[in-house]
């Protein structure tokens, strides 16, 4: 464990969003990995606090797996436009912990996530191994009043649960 206050952002970590597809036409869609390009986080392992803020308009499509065709640049632009216009509406994302408990290399983080203007409790595990930090949280879009994307009359849709991951280095 590296005690103290640690700052994370795009220079020393990756904040990513992972979506899965469903529905009768799921084969036509892609499982996506999106990266948040403007964000910052503070982790204070001594005080047991964590905070994160992200620019909701800074997501970029990193990869798309599956689908009947390769995900092209125009597809990526359309995905980002839909996220900006219909899903996040370019609103900022905030997380503030109520507590960070545990020790050595495993922590439980309890707090509140504000997404699309709605705040809800969120709990996730954080792991610190030899200076590397990893966290993953499942976010259910409908809990935040968001309607998961669908197309082709609802036969292709993004599943309600998306996974948000943070991977980086502390103390660099």
C-alpha positions as CSV (number, residue, x, y, z in Angstrom):
1,X,0.0,0.0,0.0
2,X,1.1,3.5,-0.8
3,X,-0.3,5.8,2.0
4,X,-1.1,9.4,1.4
5,X,-2.9,11.4,-1.2
6,X,-2.8,10.2,-4.8
7,X,-4.0,12.1,-7.9
8,X,-5.2,10.2,-10.9
9,X,-6.1,11.4,-14.4
10,X,-5.4,10.6,-18.1
11,X,-1.7,11.0,-17.6
12,X,-1.3,8.1,-15.2
13,X,-4.5,6.1,-15.5
14,X,-7.3,5.0,-17.8
15,X,-11.0,5.5,-17.0
16,X,-13.1,3.3,-19.3
17,X,-16.7,2.4,-19.9
18,X,-17.6,-1.1,-21.2
19,X,-21.0,-1.8,-22.8
20,X,-22.5,-5.1,-23.9
21,X,-25.2,-5.5,-26.5
22,X,-28.5,-7.5,-26.4
23,X,-31.7,-8.1,-28.2
24,X,-32.7,-10.3,-31.2
25,X,-30.4,-8.3,-33.5
26,X,-27.4,-8.3,-31.0
27,X,-25.1,-9.8,-33.7
28,X,-25.4,-6.6,-35.7
29,X,-24.1,-4.4,-32.8
30,X,-20.8,-4.1,-31.0
31,X,-19.6,-4.4,-27.4
32,X,-17.9,-1.1,-26.8
33,X,-15.0,0.2,-24.8
34,X,-15.1,3.9,-24.4
35,X,-12.3,6.0,-22.7
36,X,-13.0,9.2,-20.8
37,X,-10.4,11.7,-21.9
38,X,-10.9,14.5,-19.4
39,X,-11.2,13.5,-15.8
40,X,-9.4,13.7,-12.4
41,X,-9.6,11.7,-9.2
42,X,-8.1,12.0,-5.7
43,X,-7.6,9.0,-3.5
44,X,-6.6,9.6,0.1
45,X,-5.8,6.2,1.6
46,X,-4.9,7.7,5.0
47,X,-8.2,9.7,5.4
48,X,-10.3,7.0,3.6
49,X,-11.7,9.3,0.9
50,X,-12.0,9.2,-2.9
51,X,-13.4,11.7,-5.4
52,X,-13.7,11.7,-9.1
53,X,-15.0,14.2,-11.6
54,X,-15.3,13.6,-15.4
55,X,-16.3,15.6,-18.4
56,X,-19.4,13.8,-19.8
57,X,-18.6,15.1,-23.3
58,X,-15.1,13.6,-23.3
59,X,-15.8,10.0,-24.1
60,X,-14.1,8.4,-27.1
61,X,-14.7,5.0,-28.7
62,X,-11.6,3.0,-28.1
63,X,-12.8,-0.4,-29.5
64,X,-15.9,-2.2,-30.7
65,X,-16.0,-5.9,-30.7
66,X,-18.4,-8.2,-32.4
67,X,-20.9,-7.0,-34.9
68,X,-21.4,-8.0,-38.5
69,X,-19.1,-5.3,-39.8
70,X,-16.0,-3.5,-38.4
71,X,-16.8,-0.4,-36.4
72,X,-15.8,2.5,-38.7
73,X,-14.9,6.2,-37.9
74,X,-18.4,7.3,-38.9
75,X,-20.0,4.7,-36.6
76,X,-17.8,5.9,-33.8
77,X,-18.8,9.5,-34.4
78,X,-22.5,8.5,-34.4
79,X,-22.1,6.7,-31.1
80,X,-20.5,9.7,-29.5
81,X,-23.2,12.0,-30.9
82,X,-25.8,9.8,-29.4
83,X,-24.1,9.7,-26.0
84,X,-23.7,13.5,-26.0
85,X,-27.2,14.3,-27.3
86,X,-29.4,11.5,-25.7
87,X,-27.6,9.7,-23.0
88,X,-25.2,11.9,-20.9
89,X,-26.3,15.1,-22.6
90,X,-22.7,16.4,-22.1
91,X,-23.3,16.6,-18.3
92,X,-20.4,16.1,-15.9
93,X,-20.0,12.9,-13.9
94,X,-19.1,13.1,-10.2
95,X,-18.3,10.5,-7.5
96,X,-17.7,11.3,-3.9
97,X,-17.0,8.6,-1.3
98,X,-18.6,8.4,2.1
99,X,-16.0,5.8,3.2
100,X,-13.0,3.9,1.9
101,X,-12.5,0.9,4.2
102,X,-10.1,-2.1,4.2
103,X,-6.3,-2.2,4.0
104,X,-3.2,-3.7,2.6
105,X,-4.2,-4.0,-1.0
106,X,-8.1,-4.4,-1.0
107,X,-10.5,-1.6,-0.2
108,X,-14.3,-1.2,-0.3
109,X,-15.4,2.2,-1.5
110,X,-18.9,3.4,-0.6
111,X,-20.2,6.7,-2.0
112,X,-22.5,8.6,-4.3
113,X,-22.3,8.8,-8.1
114,X,-24.0,11.7,-9.9
115,X,-24.7,10.8,-13.5
116,X,-27.0,12.5,-15.9
117,X,-28.0,14.9,-13.1
118,X,-29.2,12.1,-10.8
119,X,-27.3,11.0,-7.6
120,X,-27.4,7.4,-6.4
121,X,-25.3,5.3,-4.0
122,X,-22.5,3.3,-5.5
123,X,-20.2,0.7,-3.9
124,X,-17.2,-0.9,-5.6
125,X,-13.9,-2.7,-4.8
126,X,-10.5,-1.0,-5.2
127,X,-7.3,-3.0,-5.4
128,X,-3.8,-1.6,-5.0
129,X,-0.9,-3.9,-6.0
130,X,2.7,-2.7,-6.0
131,X,1.6,0.9,-7.0
132,X,-0.9,-0.2,-9.6
133,X,-4.6,0.7,-8.8
134,X,-7.6,-1.1,-10.2
135,X,-11.3,-0.5,-9.6
136,X,-14.4,-1.6,-11.3
137,X,-18.1,-0.7,-10.8
138,X,-21.3,-1.7,-12.4
139,X,-23.6,1.2,-13.2
140,X,-27.2,0.5,-14.1
141,X,-28.3,3.2,-16.4
142,X,-32.0,3.2,-15.6
143,X,-31.2,3.8,-11.9
144,X,-30.0,7.2,-13.1
145,X,-33.1,7.9,-15.2
146,X,-31.2,7.1,-18.4
147,X,-32.8,5.0,-21.2
148,X,-30.3,2.5,-22.6
149,X,-29.7,3.0,-26.3
150,X,-31.7,0.9,-28.7
151,X,-32.1,0.6,-32.5
152,X,-33.9,-1.5,-35.1
153,X,-37.2,-1.1,-33.2
154,X,-35.6,-2.3,-30.0
155,X,-34.1,-5.5,-31.4
156,X,-30.6,-4.1,-30.9
157,X,-29.9,-2.5,-27.5
158,X,-27.2,-1.6,-25.1
159,X,-27.7,-3.6,-21.9
160,X,-28.8,-1.6,-18.9
161,X,-25.6,-2.5,-16.8
162,X,-22.3,-1.0,-18.0
163,X,-19.0,-1.5,-16.3
164,X,-16.7,1.4,-15.4
165,X,-13.1,0.6,-14.8
166,X,-10.1,2.6,-13.5
167,X,-6.6,1.3,-14.1
168,X,-3.5,3.3,-13.2
169,X,-0.4,3.9,-11.2
170,X,-0.1,5.5,-7.8
171,X,3.0,7.4,-6.7
172,X,4.4,8.1,-10.2
